[in-house]
Structures are given as structure tokens and as C-alpha cells.
């Protein structure tokens, strides 16, 4: 993972939870970590990483994830064994 992806990962695990992480940066970080990302219907995105699977919704119309999605991503990454 490059330095930009590492910063995104650290931002996901920051306390208090940040509400302004761009979803595009999260997807790029997941791909760099080896995640398999597939499109679902609507704004759904299926993510598989280290045997753990999850479904997330891309934020719209804004580009940033909300606090709830960041917490869910944090939980997913922890289960997949990816932490800063």
C-alpha cells in the first residue's frame, strides 16, 4: 500500500470518526489492499477481502462517506485483518 492509501486507512481508524473521507479514496485503498470489488444494483458495492465479504452503498449525491459508513468500513477492515 502506498502512502496515500495508508493515510486513507489511518483516517478510517481515527477517533473521533471523520465524516469527510472521499469514497473514491476508500475504494482505491481497498484495491491496493487486494480487495475484490464488484458492482451491485443501484449504488451497492460488494467487497471481498481476506475471505470477509460486505456490501456497502456508495454515497450520493455527495462524494464523502458519512460517519456510519466509516464505522462499518472500520469494522469490515478489522475483521479482514487490515489495520493501520
Phi and psi in radians as a Rosetta constraint file:
Dihedral C 1 N 2 CA 2 C 2 CIRCULARHARMONIC -1.381 0.35
Dihedral N 2 CA 2 C 2 N 3 CIRCULARHARMONIC 3.048 0.35
Dihedral C 2 N 3 CA 3 C 3 CIRCULARHARMONIC -1.085 0.35
Dihedral N 3 CA 3 C 3 N 4 CIRCULARHARMONIC -0.633 0.35
Dihedral C 3 N 4 CA 4 C 4 CIRCULARHARMONIC -1.153 0.35
Dihedral N 4 CA 4 C 4 N 5 CIRCULARHARMONIC -0.732 0.35
Dihedral C 4 N 5 CA 5 C 5 CIRCULARHARMONIC -1.162 0.35
Dihedral N 5 CA 5 C 5 N 6 CIRCULARHARMONIC -0.648 0.35
Dihedral C 5 N 6 CA 6 C 6 CIRCULARHARMONIC -1.123 0.35
Dihedral N 6 CA 6 C 6 N 7 CIRCULARHARMONIC -0.700 0.35
Dihedral C 6 N 7 CA 7 C 7 CIRCULARHARMONIC -1.116 0.35
Dihedral N 7 CA 7 C 7 N 8 CIRCULARHARMONIC -0.685 0.35
Dihedral C 7 N 8 CA 8 C 8 CIRCULARHARMONIC -1.117 0.35
Dihedral N 8 CA 8 C 8 N 9 CIRCULARHARMONIC -0.771 0.35
Dihedral C 8 N 9 CA 9 C 9 CIRCULARHARMONIC -1.050 0.35
Dihedral N 9 CA 9 C 9 N 10 CIRCULARHARMONIC -0.779 0.35
Dihedral C 9 N 10 CA 10 C 10 CIRCULARHARMONIC -1.116 0.35
Dihedral N 10 CA 10 C 10 N 11 CIRCULARHARMONIC -0.644 0.35
Dihedral C 10 N 11 CA 11 C 11 CIRCULARHARMONIC -1.125 0.35
Dihedral N 11 CA 11 C 11 N 12 CIRCULARHARMONIC -0.646 0.35
Dihedral C 11 N 12 CA 12 C 12 CIRCULARHARMONIC -1.113 0.35
Dihedral N 12 CA 12 C 12 N 13 CIRCULARHARMONIC -0.613 0.35
Dihedral C 12 N 13 CA 13 C 13 CIRCULARHARMONIC -1.627 0.35
Dihedral N 13 CA 13 C 13 N 14 CIRCULARHARMONIC 0.066 0.35
Dihedral C 13 N 14 CA 14 C 14 CIRCULARHARMONIC -1.195 0.35
Dihedral N 14 CA 14 C 14 N 15 CIRCULARHARMONIC 2.575 0.35
Dihedral C 14 N 15 CA 15 C 15 CIRCULARHARMONIC -2.086 0.35
Dihedral N 15 CA 15 C 15 N 16 CIRCULARHARMONIC 2.323 0.35
Dihedral C 15 N 16 CA 16 C 16 CIRCULARHARMONIC -1.191 0.35
Dihedral N 16 CA 16 C 16 N 17 CIRCULARHARMONIC 2.809 0.35
Dihedral C 16 N 17 CA 17 C 17 CIRCULARHARMONIC -1.089 0.35
Dihedral N 17 CA 17 C 17 N 18 CIRCULARHARMONIC 2.301 0.35
Dihedral C 17 N 18 CA 18 C 18 CIRCULARHARMONIC -1.507 0.35
Dihedral N 18 CA 18 C 18 N 19 CIRCULARHARMONIC 2.325 0.35
Dihedral C 18 N 19 CA 19 C 19 CIRCULARHARMONIC -1.682 0.35
Dihedral N 19 CA 19 C 19 N 20 CIRCULARHARMONIC 0.195 0.35
Dihedral C 19 N 20 CA 20 C 20 CIRCULARHARMONIC -2.195 0.35
Dihedral N 20 CA 20 C 20 N 21 CIRCULARHARMONIC 0.569 0.35
Dihedral C 20 N 21 CA 21 C 21 CIRCULARHARMONIC -1.555 0.35
Dihedral N 21 CA 21 C 21 N 22 CIRCULARHARMONIC 2.191 0.35
Dihedral C 21 N 22 CA 22 C 22 CIRCULARHARMONIC -1.183 0.35
Dihedral N 22 CA 22 C 22 N 23 CIRCULARHARMONIC 2.304 0.35
Dihedral C 22 N 23 CA 23 C 23 CIRCULARHARMONIC -1.053 0.35
Dihedral N 23 CA 23 C 23 N 24 CIRCULARHARMONIC -0.637 0.35
Dihedral C 23 N 24 CA 24 C 24 CIRCULARHARMONIC -1.024 0.35
Dihedral N 24 CA 24 C 24 N 25 CIRCULARHARMONIC -0.679 0.35
Dihedral C 24 N 25 CA 25 C 25 CIRCULARHARMONIC -1.178 0.35
Dihedral N 25 CA 25 C 25 N 26 CIRCULARHARMONIC -0.656 0.35
Dihedral C 25 N 26 CA 26 C 26 CIRCULARHARMONIC -1.140 0.35
Dihedral N 26 CA 26 C 26 N 27 CIRCULARHARMONIC -0.776 0.35
Dihedral C 26 N 27 CA 27 C 27 CIRCULARHARMONIC -1.098 0.35
Dihedral N 27 CA 27 C 27 N 28 CIRCULARHARMONIC -0.707 0.35
Dihedral C 27 N 28 CA 28 C 28 CIRCULARHARMONIC -1.112 0.35
Dihedral N 28 CA 28 C 28 N 29 CIRCULARHARMONIC -0.705 0.35
Dihedral C 28 N 29 CA 29 C 29 CIRCULARHARMONIC -1.143 0.35
Dihedral N 29 CA 29 C 29 N 30 CIRCULARHARMONIC -0.722 0.35
Dihedral C 29 N 30 CA 30 C 30 CIRCULARHARMONIC -1.093 0.35
Dihedral N 30 CA 30 C 30 N 31 CIRCULARHARMONIC -0.752 0.35
Dihedral C 30 N 31 CA 31 C 31 CIRCULARHARMONIC -1.102 0.35
Dihedral N 31 CA 31 C 31 N 32 CIRCULARHARMONIC -0.689 0.35
Dihedral C 31 N 32 CA 32 C 32 CIRCULARHARMONIC -1.143 0.35
Dihedral N 32 CA 32 C 32 N 33 CIRCULARHARMONIC -0.512 0.35
Dihedral C 32 N 33 CA 33 C 33 CIRCULARHARMONIC -1.432 0.35
Dihedral N 33 CA 33 C 33 N 34 CIRCULARHARMONIC -0.081 0.35
Dihedral C 33 N 34 CA 34 C 34 CIRCULARHARMONIC 1.723 0.35
Dihedral N 34 CA 34 C 34 N 35 CIRCULARHARMONIC 0.262 0.35
Dihedral C 34 N 35 CA 35 C 35 CIRCULARHARMONIC -1.291 0.35
Dihedral N 35 CA 35 C 35 N 36 CIRCULARHARMONIC 2.613 0.35
Dihedral C 35 N 36 CA 36 C 36 CIRCULARHARMONIC -1.782 0.35
Dihedral N 36 CA 36 C 36 N 37 CIRCULARHARMONIC 2.089 0.35
Dihedral C 36 N 37 CA 37 C 37 CIRCULARHARMONIC -2.014 0.35
Dihedral N 37 CA 37 C 37 N 38 CIRCULARHARMONIC 2.200 0.35
Dihedral C 37 N 38 CA 38 C 38 CIRCULARHARMONIC -2.230 0.35
Dihedral N 38 CA 38 C 38 N 39 CIRCULARHARMONIC 2.644 0.35
Dihedral C 38 N 39 CA 39 C 39 CIRCULARHARMONIC -1.422 0.35
Dihedral N 39 CA 39 C 39 N 40 CIRCULARHARMONIC 2.397 0.35
Dihedral C 39 N 40 CA 40 C 40 CIRCULARHARMONIC -1.845 0.35
Dihedral N 40 CA 40 C 40 N 41 CIRCULARHARMONIC -2.883 0.35
Dihedral C 40 N 41 CA 41 C 41 CIRCULARHARMONIC -1.408 0.35
Dihedral N 41 CA 41 C 41 N 42 CIRCULARHARMONIC 2.571 0.35
Dihedral C 41 N 42 CA 42 C 42 CIRCULARHARMONIC 1.140 0.35
Dihedral N 42 CA 42 C 42 N 43 CIRCULARHARMONIC -2.245 0.35
Dihedral C 42 N 43 CA 43 C 43 CIRCULARHARMONIC -1.715 0.35
Dihedral N 43 CA 43 C 43 N 44 CIRCULARHARMONIC 0.209 0.35
Dihedral C 43 N 44 CA 44 C 44 CIRCULARHARMONIC -1.285 0.35
Dihedral N 44 CA 44 C 44 N 45 CIRCULARHARMONIC 2.496 0.35
Dihedral C 44 N 45 CA 45 C 45 CIRCULARHARMONIC -2.319 0.35
Dihedral N 45 CA 45 C 45 N 46 CIRCULARHARMONIC 2.179 0.35
Dihedral C 45 N 46 CA 46 C 46 CIRCULARHARMONIC -1.657 0.35
Dihedral N 46 CA 46 C 46 N 47 CIRCULARHARMONIC 2.304 0.35
Dihedral C 46 N 47 CA 47 C 47 CIRCULARHARMONIC -2.212 0.35
Dihedral N 47 CA 47 C 47 N 48 CIRCULARHARMONIC 2.303 0.35
Dihedral C 47 N 48 CA 48 C 48 CIRCULARHARMONIC -2.171 0.35
Dihedral N 48 CA 48 C 48 N 49 CIRCULARHARMONIC 2.228 0.35
Dihedral C 48 N 49 CA 49 C 49 CIRCULARHARMONIC -2.564 0.35
Dihedral N 49 CA 49 C 49 N 50 CIRCULARHARMONIC 2.120 0.35
Dihedral C 49 N 50 CA 50 C 50 CIRCULARHARMONIC 0.918 0.35
Dihedral N 50 CA 50 C 50 N 51 CIRCULARHARMONIC 0.716 0.35
Dihedral C 50 N 51 CA 51 C 51 CIRCULARHARMONIC 1.425 0.35
Dihedral N 51 CA 51 C 51 N 52 CIRCULARHARMONIC -0.023 0.35
Dihedral C 51 N 52 CA 52 C 52 CIRCULARHARMONIC -1.811 0.35
Dihedral N 52 CA 52 C 52 N 53 CIRCULARHARMONIC 2.357 0.35
Dihedral C 52 N 53 CA 53 C 53 CIRCULARHARMONIC -2.091 0.35
Dihedral N 53 CA 53 C 53 N 54 CIRCULARHARMONIC 2.563 0.35
Dihedral C 53 N 54 CA 54 C 54 CIRCULARHARMONIC -2.690 0.35
Dihedral N 54 CA 54 C 54 N 55 CIRCULARHARMONIC 2.765 0.35
Dihedral C 54 N 55 CA 55 C 55 CIRCULARHARMONIC -2.097 0.35
Dihedral N 55 CA 55 C 55 N 56 CIRCULARHARMONIC 2.248 0.35
Dihedral C 55 N 56 CA 56 C 56 CIRCULARHARMONIC -2.147 0.35
Dihedral N 56 CA 56 C 56 N 57 CIRCULARHARMONIC 2.828 0.35
Dihedral C 56 N 57 CA 57 C 57 CIRCULARHARMONIC -1.920 0.35
Dihedral N 57 CA 57 C 57 N 58 CIRCULARHARMONIC 2.252 0.35
Dihedral C 57 N 58 CA 58 C 58 CIRCULARHARMONIC -1.154 0.35
Dihedral N 58 CA 58 C 58 N 59 CIRCULARHARMONIC 2.406 0.35
Dihedral C 58 N 59 CA 59 C 59 CIRCULARHARMONIC -1.223 0.35
Dihedral N 59 CA 59 C 59 N 60 CIRCULARHARMONIC 2.492 0.35
Dihedral C 59 N 60 CA 60 C 60 CIRCULARHARMONIC -2.729 0.35
Dihedral N 60 CA 60 C 60 N 61 CIRCULARHARMONIC 2.532 0.35
Dihedral C 60 N 61 CA 61 C 61 CIRCULARHARMONIC -1.412 0.35
Dihedral N 61 CA 61 C 61 N 62 CIRCULARHARMONIC -0.238 0.35
Dihedral C 61 N 62 CA 62 C 62 CIRCULARHARMONIC -1.268 0.35
Dihedral N 62 CA 62 C 62 N 63 CIRCULARHARMONIC 2.893 0.35
Dihedral C 62 N 63 CA 63 C 63 CIRCULARHARMONIC -1.737 0.35
Dihedral N 63 CA 63 C 63 N 64 CIRCULARHARMONIC -0.257 0.35
Dihedral C 63 N 64 CA 64 C 64 CIRCULARHARMONIC -1.650 0.35
Dihedral N 64 CA 64 C 64 N 65 CIRCULARHARMONIC 2.584 0.35
Dihedral C 64 N 65 CA 65 C 65 CIRCULARHARMONIC -1.385 0.35
Dihedral N 65 CA 65 C 65 N 66 CIRCULARHARMONIC 2.677 0.35
Dihedral C 65 N 66 CA 66 C 66 CIRCULARHARMONIC -1.575 0.35
Dihedral N 66 CA 66 C 66 N 67 CIRCULARHARMONIC 3.019 0.35
Dihedral C 66 N 67 CA 67 C 67 CIRCULARHARMONIC -1.071 0.35
Dihedral N 67 CA 67 C 67 N 68 CIRCULARHARMONIC -0.667 0.35
Dihedral C 67 N 68 CA 68 C 68 CIRCULARHARMONIC -1.088 0.35
Dihedral N 68 CA 68 C 68 N 69 CIRCULARHARMONIC -0.737 0.35
Dihedral C 68 N 69 CA 69 C 69 CIRCULARHARMONIC -1.188 0.35
Dihedral N 69 CA 69 C 69 N 70 CIRCULARHARMONIC -0.637 0.35
Dihedral C 69 N 70 CA 70 C 70 CIRCULARHARMONIC -1.135 0.35
Dihedral N 70 CA 70 C 70 N 71 CIRCULARHARMONIC -0.734 0.35
Dihedral C 70 N 71 CA 71 C 71 CIRCULARHARMONIC -1.097 0.35
Dihedral N 71 CA 71 C 71 N 72 CIRCULARHARMONIC -0.723 0.35
Dihedral C 71 N 72 CA 72 C 72 CIRCULARHARMONIC -1.133 0.35
Dihedral N 72 CA 72 C 72 N 73 CIRCULARHARMONIC -0.711 0.35
Dihedral C 72 N 73 CA 73 C 73 CIRCULARHARMONIC -1.133 0.35
Dihedral N 73 CA 73 C 73 N 74 CIRCULARHARMONIC -0.694 0.35
Dihedral C 73 N 74 CA 74 C 74 CIRCULARHARMONIC -1.035 0.35
Dihedral N 74 CA 74 C 74 N 75 CIRCULARHARMONIC -0.798 0.35
Dihedral C 74 N 75 CA 75 C 75 CIRCULARHARMONIC -1.120 0.35
Dihedral N 75 CA 75 C 75 N 76 CIRCULARHARMONIC -0.762 0.35
Dihedral C 75 N 76 CA 76 C 76 CIRCULARHARMONIC -1.051 0.35
Dihedral N 76 CA 76 C 76 N 77 CIRCULARHARMONIC -0.840 0.35
Dihedral C 76 N 77 CA 77 C 77 CIRCULARHARMONIC -1.103 0.35
Dihedral N 77 CA 77 C 77 N 78 CIRCULARHARMONIC -0.682 0.35
Dihedral C 77 N 78 CA 78 C 78 CIRCULARHARMONIC -1.101 0.35
Dihedral N 78 CA 78 C 78 N 79 CIRCULARHARMONIC -0.787 0.35
Dihedral C 78 N 79 CA 79 C 79 CIRCULARHARMONIC -1.093 0.35
Dihedral N 79 CA 79 C 79 N 80 CIRCULARHARMONIC -0.594 0.35
Dihedral C 79 N 80 CA 80 C 80 CIRCULARHARMONIC -1.431 0.35
Dihedral N 80 CA 80 C 80 N 81 CIRCULARHARMONIC -0.058 0.35
Dihedral C 80 N 81 CA 81 C 81 CIRCULARHARMONIC 1.397 0.35
Dihedral N 81 CA 81 C 81 N 82 CIRCULARHARMONIC 0.410 0.35
Dihedral C 81 N 82 CA 82 C 82 CIRCULARHARMONIC -1.967 0.35
Dihedral N 82 CA 82 C 82 N 83 CIRCULARHARMONIC 1.902 0.35
Dihedral C 82 N 83 CA 83 C 83 CIRCULARHARMONIC -2.353 0.35
Dihedral N 83 CA 83 C 83 N 84 CIRCULARHARMONIC 2.781 0.35
